[in-house]
Amino acid sequence: MNKSVFPKIYYYDQDFIDIYNKSLSWIQDKIIFSQALEKSKKDKNYYSENLGFIDQLQACLSSFFLVYSNGEYSPTSTIDKFYELQEASGAIRTRYDHSNNVVYIEGNDDGIGLPIFAWVEYNLYHKTGNKKRICDVLPILDRYYKWIEKKFLKSNGLYSIDMNKIFYKNSPREDAYYPIDFNSFQVHSAYCIAKLADILNDKNLSLEYKKRFFSLKAKINSLMWDEKDGFYYDLDINENIIRCKTIVGFLPLLSEIPSEDRIERMIFYLKSHKHFGTPNPFPTLSANDPRFNLDGNGYYGSVYTYMNFFVIKGLEYCRRANIAREFTIRHLYYILDTLLPDGKVKGHIWEAYKPMREGPAYLNVEQKILPEKDIICYLALFSISLMIENIIGLTISLPDKTVYWNIPALEVMGIESLSLKKNQTTIICNKGKRGWEIKMESEKLYYFTINILNKKEKTLPIPSGRCSMLLDKL
């Protein structure tokens, strides 16, 4: 694979550059070209971890890193396959084979997946600036949301679905009737649909989903938050709080549901080694729970990379970029230690890891069952998406023609040949003879906001061509 398809990154830890580059080559093995189409037609390739079926969660997650492939690999083709198979009811199932038949998973009779399509589209819009796509997908997202609403919304205003039976095998949430994670994803969907409607100036649809957002947000805050513990919990069938601290209690961060005070109380648990601040963050069950398992045992203590991605993005959206970066780096080091246990022999990429030491967690400890291995999309969320956005610290919005760089440390870091919609851009921080400086190269004008160590922030128009700026002079 030609690694120049993706941007080149600069970072002071060579291990992170190496795993970034390895991820790029592994991604190529997951790109599928239709036999009926020419490989040169970039919009016709699609990403799939499995040759037998396409999976909704993996398709959605892959868009977060394929969007950085500078147009070579489509971040939307796999997702569009799901949209094309939407039923008249609005239903989109979680898996389809290559004959477009639904692949049902045991216990999931409705074929429901985590409702994150709207979040994916909102992220894609900011990374690609494709307004026409919003026109195409918004009716699909609207029908999908309303299908879920009709199927799973209860009279108390919360969604009820058996997450254990459908999504999380071997989990301590047996009594969860109103799950905090599904409700959090659905309220985030309402938030994103309202934002997408605003972009199209569809005031009626925007108002409709803002009402849904605020209604569900109020229900989550009033019924699922425990003021004494400072945590969001699942509810049982009688709407009683189930005092079992799991990683999904942090998913309300995605839509900034908690207040600033609540965010700080939640972060306490993420930092505490007695709860979720284990050496390898974050275990799916609080470390002080008597059922917590050092070897993982499914959702009784395993660290799931895709779940960490949700939590870290929630921290970022709640303006906790430095904490998000710290946890991203810690988890990525454990992935590296497991992949190269002695520095020479290649291991595997695992769906889940142990919380206290390197190595894969067990899906079932008694039966010594390991989780899935070599699912590259979970790794690439960290080694590509979070590497660019949270470790290096670049946030991009093409519609706004802005790049925001939160520089967390004065070290060598940056990115080369980042595509901003037909605008190849390079931004690198380095130490020269005159001190620390940022060197930039761009084909078109854009606006650059820099935050230096959370001490000073400045926005500047960056003209086409090459330029540099000394950090001491800002």
N, C-alpha and C positions, 0 to 999 in steps of 0.2 A: 504493500500500500504506500502511496505517496503521502507522507506525513504532512506535507504542506497543504493538504486538503483542509486540515484544521489549523488554527493559529499556532504559532510557536510561542511557548511560554518561557519566561525567565524567572528563576527562583533560586534562592541561596542554598536550598537543600536539594542536592542532585537526585536523591531518592524519589522526591516528588516529581521531578522532571521525567525520570525514568518510568515511573508508573503511569504518568500521563501519556508518554509516547507508546508504551506497551498497550495501553487501553485503545489507542488509535488503531493499532494493527489488529487487535482482537475484534474490534467492531466490524472490520471488513468481513470477517467470517460470518457475521450475523445479518449481513445485507443480502437480501434475496431479490433476484431479477426474474421477472416473468419470462417464461420460455418464448412467449409469443411476441415479446417486445425486444427492441435493441437495448443493449446495456448502456448505450450513450445517452438514452433518454432519462435524465437524472430524476425527473419527477415520477418515474414509474418504478423505481426501486423501493423496497420497503424493509423495515427492520423486524426481525422475529428471532426469538431465542430458540424456538422449536420448529422443526420442519413439518410437523404434523398439524399444528394449529397456531392461531394468533391469539394472544392473551391481552385483555384490555389494560390491566395494570402495567404490564411491561411495555405495551405500545405507548401509553401515556407518559411513563417515566422516561422512555427513550427520547422523547421530544425535547427534554430538558438539556440533553447534550448534543443530539444531532443538529440542533439549531446552530451550533458553532462550526458545522462542517463546511462553511462558506458556500452553501448551495449544492455541494457534491452529493450529499445524501439527504433525502427528503425527511424532515421531522414529522410530516403530516400524512404520508401515504398509508401507513398502517392504521392510523386513526381514521382516515377517510374510509377504509374498508368497513369499519364498524358503523360509521354513519350511513353508508350505502345499504346496510342490512337492517336499519332501523325499521321496526314494525309499525303498523298503523296506530297501535296503542301508544307509541312513543318508546317502547321497550328497545333497549340495546343489550344484548347478552354479553357475558364476560369472555366467552371463548367461541371461536368458530374454526372449523376445519377448512381445508382449501377447496372444498366443494360448497362452501357457504352454509354448511349444516351447523347447528348449535352443538357445542361440546359441553354436556352437562357434567358438573362436578358433584360428587356425592354430597347430599345435604343441601345443595343449592338448586332447588327445583325451579326458581324464578330466573336463574342465570344472572343474578344481579352482581355487579362489580362495585368497587369503591367509586362513588360519584365525583370524579375529578376532571371530567372532560372540560368543564367551563374554566377551571383554573388553568389547565393546559393551554386553552385558546387565549386566555388573557395574557399569559406569559409569552406565547408565540407572537402575539400582536406587538408587544414591546420589543421583541428581539428581531422581528422581520418588518414591521410597519405595514403589513398587508391588510388594508382596510376592506378590500373586496372579500377576503375570506370571512370576515365577520358577517357580512351580508349573507353569505352562503350557509354558515354554520349556526347562526343565532336561532333560526326556527327549529333546527335539530335539537339544540340545547334546551330550548323552551319545552318542546314535546317530551324530551327525556326527563327533565325535572318534574314535569307534571305527572308522568307515568309513575315515578318514584313516590311522589306526593300522594297520588291516588292509592297506591299499593301499600305504603308503609306508614303514612302519617296517621296518628291516633287523635282522638278527640281532645286530648290535653295539649295538643300543639307540638308534641315531640314524635320523633320517628322511632319505630320499634322494628328490630330485625335481629335474628339470632346470629350474632357475629361469630360466636364460637363454632357453630355448626357450619357456617358458610366460609368464613375467612381464616380463622385462627384455630388450627388443630392443636390440641393439647395446651389449653389455656385455662387460667384460674377464674375466668369470668362466666362461670356456668349460670349464674342467676341474673345476669344482665339482660333486662327486658328493654330498657331504653339506653342504648349504648352511646357513650359520649363521643366516640370517634365518628360514627356514622352521622350523628347530628351535627358534628363539627364540619365534616366534609360537605354536608348538604347546605349548611348556612354559608359556607365559603363559596359554594356554587352560586347561591342567590346573590352574594356580593359581587362575584365576577360577572354574572349575566347582567346585573344592573350597570356595571361599569362598561361592558361591551355595548349595551343599549345606548348609553350616554355618548359613546363614540359615534354611533350612527344617528344621534339626535332623535332617537325613538323615545320620546318622553313618556308615553303610556306604558311601554314595556319596562322602562327604567323604574317608574313609580311602582309598578306591580311587583317587581322583584326587590325593590328597597323595602316595601312593606313586608314581604316574606322574610327578608334579612333581619329587620328589626324585631319582628315578631318572634322568630326562632331564637335570635340572640337573647331576647328578654327571657324566654323560657329556659334556655340553658343557664343563664346567670341566676335566675331565681330558684330553679329546681335542682340543678346539678352541681352547683357550687356549695361547698361546705365552709362556712366562715371560720369555724373553729380550727379546722385543719389547714385551711388555705389551699384547697385542691378541688379539681373537678372530678366527679365520680360518675360511674354508671348508676342507674336506678333499677330497682326490681319491679315486678309487675304492679306493686302497690305504690309506686313512686317513692319508695324509701331508698335512701342513699346506701350503696354497697361500699363499705369502707375497705376497699382493696385498691391500693395505689398502683396503677399500671401506666406504662408510657403513653397510652392514648389520652390520659388526662391532660396532656400538654397540647393537644391538637387545637383547642380553642384559640391558641396563639395565632393560627393561620389567618384568621379574619379579625384579629385584634379585639376579640370578644371581651377579654378581661381588662379591667381598669389598670392604671399604672401601679397602684398599690397591690393589686392581685398579681400582676406580672412579677413583681419583686418577690412576693411570697412563693410563687411557683418556681422561680429561678433558684430559690434556696434549696429546693429539693433536687434540682438538677446538679447543683454544686456539691451537695452533701454526700460524702462517701457512704453514709448509712442508708441512702435512698437510691438515687440514680447517678450519682457522681462517681461511679466505679472507675478503676483505671482505664478500662475500655468502656466509654459511655455509649449508649444508655441501655441498661437492661430493661427488658419488657415488664419486669415486676420489681418493685422496690426491694432493695437488698435487706431491709429489716423485716420483711414479711417472712414468717416461719416456713413458708412453702418455697422460698427463693432457692434456686439450685445453682451452684457454682459451675456446673457443666451445662447449664442452659435448660435442658429438658423442655424444648419448645418455648412457649411463652411464659414459662416459670423462671426466666432469668436470662435467656439468650439475648444477644444484641443483634437486632435485625437492621441491616444497612439502609434498606428503603424506609423503615420507620424513623431512623435517625434523620434521614433527609427531610421528612415532614417536620420534625421538631426543630431542626436547624433553620429551615425556611421560616417557621413561625417566629423564632427568635429574631431573625433578620427583619421580618415585616414589623416586628414590635420595636425596631430600632435598637437592637442589642447585638450589633454586628461583631463587636470584639469577643463577646462570649461565644457567639455562634462560630467564629473562627477558631477559637481555642478548642472547642469540642470537635470541630471538623478535623483539625490536625491530630488530635489524640486518637480518634477512631481510625483515621487513615494510617497512622503508624501501626496499629494492631493488624490492619489488613495486610500491610507490607511484611510484618513479622511472620504472619501466617503463610503468606505467599512464598517468602524466601526464608524459611526457618533457620537455616545455617548460613545464609548469604550466598549459597551456591545452588543447592538443589531446589528446583521449582516446585512449589506446592500448588494449592488451588485457591480459587476465589469461591467463597462460600456464601450461602444465603444468610447465615447467622453465625455469630462468633461468641466465644466465652467472655464473660464480663470482667474477669479478674486476671486472665493471662491469655497469651496468644493461643490460637488454635480454633477449629470449628466447634460450635456448640452441638449438643445432641438434640435431635428432634424428639427422641424418646430415650431417656437414660437407661431404663431397665432393658430395653431391647437393643441398645447401642445403635440406634438408627440416626444417621447423620442427615443434615439438611441437604437441599439441592446444591450442587457445585457448578462453578464456571458459568453462572448467570451474569453475563458481562454488564447488562444494563444497571444492575445494582452497584457494581464497582464504579462504572462510568459516572454515575450520579455524583460520586465523591471525587474521583480522579480527574474528571473533566469539568462538570458543571460547578461544583462547589470549589474546585481548585481555582477556576477563573473568578467566580462571583464572591466567594467568601474567604479564601486563603489569600489570593492576590488582591481581591477586594473590589472588582469592577462591576458596576451595575449599569446596564445599557438600556436606553429607551430610544428606539429609532423614531417613533412618531414625534417625540420631543426634541430629537436631534441632540441628545445629551448623553454624556458618559460621566458617571460619578465614580470617583476613585477614593476609597477609604484606605489610606496608607497606614497599616497597623504598626510598621516598624521601618526604620531607616536601614533597609537591606536591598540588595539587588533583586528586583522583581519587575515584572511587566509582561507585555504581550506584543507579538509581532504578527502582522497580516491578519488582523481581526476585520472581518467584513461587516461594514455598517451599510448594508443595502447599496452595493456598487461603490462603496467608499472604503478602500483598504486603509486601515489605520494601525499605527504602531505607537505604543506608549510604554516607555521603559524608564524606571528609576535606577540611577547608578551614581557612584561616587567618582567625580572627576577631580581635576586639579583645583577647581574653584569651589569644591564642596559637593554636597548632594544636589543632583539636578534631575529633571525629567526631560527626556528627549522624545519628541513627537514627530510623526510624519503622517500626513493625511492627504487625500485627493480632493476633499471638499470641506467646506466649513462645518464645524459642529461646536457645541458648547460643552466645556469641560469643567466639572466641579471637583475640586480636590480637598479632601479632609486629611490633614496631617496630624497623626497621633492624637486625634480628638482635641487638638489644641487650637488649630486655626483652619478655617474653611474659606475657599474663594472660588468664584465662578468666572471663567474666562472664555471668550470666543477664540477658537483655534482655527486659524486660516489654513488654506490648502498649502501644501509644501512641507518643509522641515522647519522646526523651531525647537527651542529648549528654554527651560526656566529653572533658575536656582531657587531651591526651597527656602533658603534664608532670606531671599528678596521678596517672597510672597507676603 
